């Protein structure tokens, strides 16, 4: 009995430490705006539902991915999977320095809003560190099939001692545990302020902090620039889906002349299909 008690105490200590460093696991019904952006059926990044067919995430997650390999999963246990119609990357996105690292994803079918799927509001004012206290980071743990929340402390820019090409569209955040899911969501008082940007870090002395892409006003400008695409579907969704399938098939076939692919692509664009 004593040995069993020791083992249980050890496990409690271990999992308590794991929760402390990696975040607290929660039901994803408690974060109904959280989405999983998937590539070839596997989780690639987190994202946020912001409208009935729109998800916002980090640009690096989707900029070069072929649409037919992308999916967006939402809802309880991320079981509701939607195919992707369009990806809209911020025009100033810099993959080298991760500047303006935001993108919109439009799904082919609308989300059915209920207690498990609810859009989140985007920040409508500049995000400064003092005004973001307290904040939380939400992400999807695909290994455990659970949502995770971490406490976050936004850091004033003047405290950052090691950084490269500091830009106004960055939010620096101090957080316990790893920031291992690009596209993780920085939320303050039910408002989405940033998405985790990968590949670029800053520090306070030797202590590394996370870098988030600020959404205001950059996401709003991206929405405005793509208002027509974001608000409406293709002029003929079924026809466009069929044409995209034909184009993909032709590109996968050996010895198909390029002019044939170009002709079908021209036809698709002429009837209003978006790419």
N, C-alpha and C positions, 0 to 999 in steps of 0.2 A: 504494500500500500504506500509506504514511504517513497519507494522508487518511482511509483506511478505519479505521486504528487510532484516529485522533482521534475519528471518529464513534462508534466502539464505546465509547471511553472516556467520551464525553459521555453516551451512552445508559446506560452503567453507573452514572455519577454521578447521572443523572436518576432512574432507577428505584430506586437506593439511597436517594436522598432521599425518593422517593415512599413506599417501604416504611417509612422512618423516621418520616415524619409521619403516615401513614395506617394503619400497622400492617403486620404480616407476613402475607402470604397463605399459607393452609394448606389442606390437603385437609379438606373438611368431615367426612370419615370420622374425622378426628382429634378432632372435637368432635361426637360422635354425638347429644348432647343438644340441639344447636342446631336451631331451627325457624324457618321463614319464615312469618309471618302475612301473608296476602295479601288484598287487596280488589279484586274484579273482575279477578282473575288477575294482579295486579301486587303485588310486595313492598311492604308498608307498614311492618312492624316486625319485629324479631327477637323470639324467644321461646325458652322452654326446655321440653323434654319432661320431665314430672315423674311421669307415670303412663301406663298403656296407652291412655288416652283423654283425658289432660289436658295442657294447655300453659299456662304462666304467662307473662304479658307485661305491658306498660304499659296501664293502663285507657284512656288517651286514644286508643289504637290501635283500640279496639273498641266503646267505650261507645255510640256512636250508629249504628254500622254495622248494616245489615240482615243477618240471618244468611245469607240465600241469596247474598249477595255475598262472604262471608268464606270463606277456605280456609286450611288449615294444610299446609305442605309440609315434609317431613322426608326423611332418608336421603341417599344419595349423589347429589350435584348437586341436591338438593331435588326429586327426580323423583316422590316418593311424595306424592300430594295427597289430603287428607282434607277432606270437607265438615264444616261446623260445626253442631252440634246446639244448643249452649247457651253463652251468655256470662254470666259471673258477675263483676260489677264490685264492688270494695270499697265497702260502703255509705257510707263517709265520704270517698270520693273527691271532691276539689274541683277541677274543671277550670280554675278561675281560677288557683289557686296550685299545682296539681299535687300536693296532699297526698294520701297514700294511693293513689298512682298505680299500682295493681296490679289485674290481672284474671285470671280463669281462663277458659280456653276448653275446652269439651268437644266432642270430635269425634264424628261419627256412627258411625264405625268405629274399632276399636282399631288402635294401631300394632303392627306386627310387630317385636318386639325382635330385633336381631341386631347384628353388629359396626358397622353403619352407623346404627342407631337404638337408643339406650340412654338411660334416664331419668337425671336428675341429682338428687342429694339436696339438699333445702332446708336452709338454716342452722337449727339448733335451739338457738341461743344468741344473745344480742345481738351485733351486729357493731360492734366498735370499731376505730378506725383502727390502733392498735398491733397488734392481733391479726390484721389482714388483710394483713400484709406477708409475702411479696410477693403481689400480686393481678394478675389478667389480665382484660381485657375481650374478650369474643367477640361477633362480629356477622356478619351476612350481607351481602356486597356483591353486590347484584342486578345491577349494571352489569357486573361481571367474572365473575359466577356462581361466586363463591368465598367461603369463610369467611375472616375476618380476625381476628387476635389483636393486642391492644395491651397493653403493660405499663402498669400503673396503680399510683399511689401514693395510698392513702387519706390524707386530710388531717384532723387533729384539728379539732374544731369551734372551739376557742379560737384557731385560726389564721385562721379565716374573718373577713375584715374588711368584706365587703359581702355582705349577705344580706337576705332578706325573710321574715319569719314563720318563723324556724328551727323545725323540728319534729324530734322524736326519731326519726321514721321516715325520716330522710334520711341518706345517706352521701355525703360529699364526696370527690371523687377528682381528683387531678392526673394528666393524661395528655398525652403528646405527640400532636399531630394532632387532627383534628376528631372530635367525638362527634356524628355525623350520622345515627345509626340508633337511633331511639327503641326501647326494649325490649332494647338490648344488655345482655349478661349480665356481671355482676361476679362472678368466681369466684376462690375461694381454696382451694387444696388439694382440688380436685374437689368443693367445696361451693358452691352458689349462694347468694350473699348479697344481691344487689340487681339491679334492672332499671333501665336508664337512663330518667330522667324528662325529657321535653322541655318547653321553654317557661319554664324557671326556672333561673337560674344564680347562682352565688356566686363570690366572688373572694378572692384573697390580694393585697391592694393592687390593682394594675391587671391582675393575671394571673387570667384566668377559669378556673374549674375546673368539672368536671361534677357533676351531682347525680343520685344514684341513689335509688330508692325501696327502703328496707330491707325485707327479706322476713320477718324475725323480729321479733315474733310475728304480724305482720299477715297474712301469707299463710296461716299455720296457722289463724288465726281464720276467715279467709275459707273455707278448706277445711272447717272444723268447721261453720260456719254453713250450708254447702251440701253437707253430707256425703251426704245422700240422693241429690241430683242428681249429685254427683261420682262416687258409687260405682255407681250403676245408671242404666240407660237409661230411656226412656219405657216405660210398661207395655205399649205396643204400638207399636214403632218404625215398622213399615211403615204402619200406620194413621195415625200422627201425621205422618209424612212426607207422606202423601197429603193430609191435612187442611191442612197448612201450604201445600202447593202450591195447593190450592183457594183458601185465604184470600189468598195473594199474587195469584193470577189475578183474583179478584173485586176486589181493591183497585186493580188496574191497569186494570180495565174502566171505561169511562165510563158514567155513568147507573145504576150498580148501587146500589140503596138500601142505606143504612148498616145497617138492621136485619138484612139478609140476611148481611152480613159478621159482625155481632155474633152472630147465631145460630150460624154455623159456628164462630166463636171459642169460644162457650160450649160447643158440642159437643166441641171439641178439649180444652178444659180439663176437662170432665166425664169424659173417658176417660183422664185422667192425662197429657196432653201438656204438656211444659214449654216456656216461652217465654223 
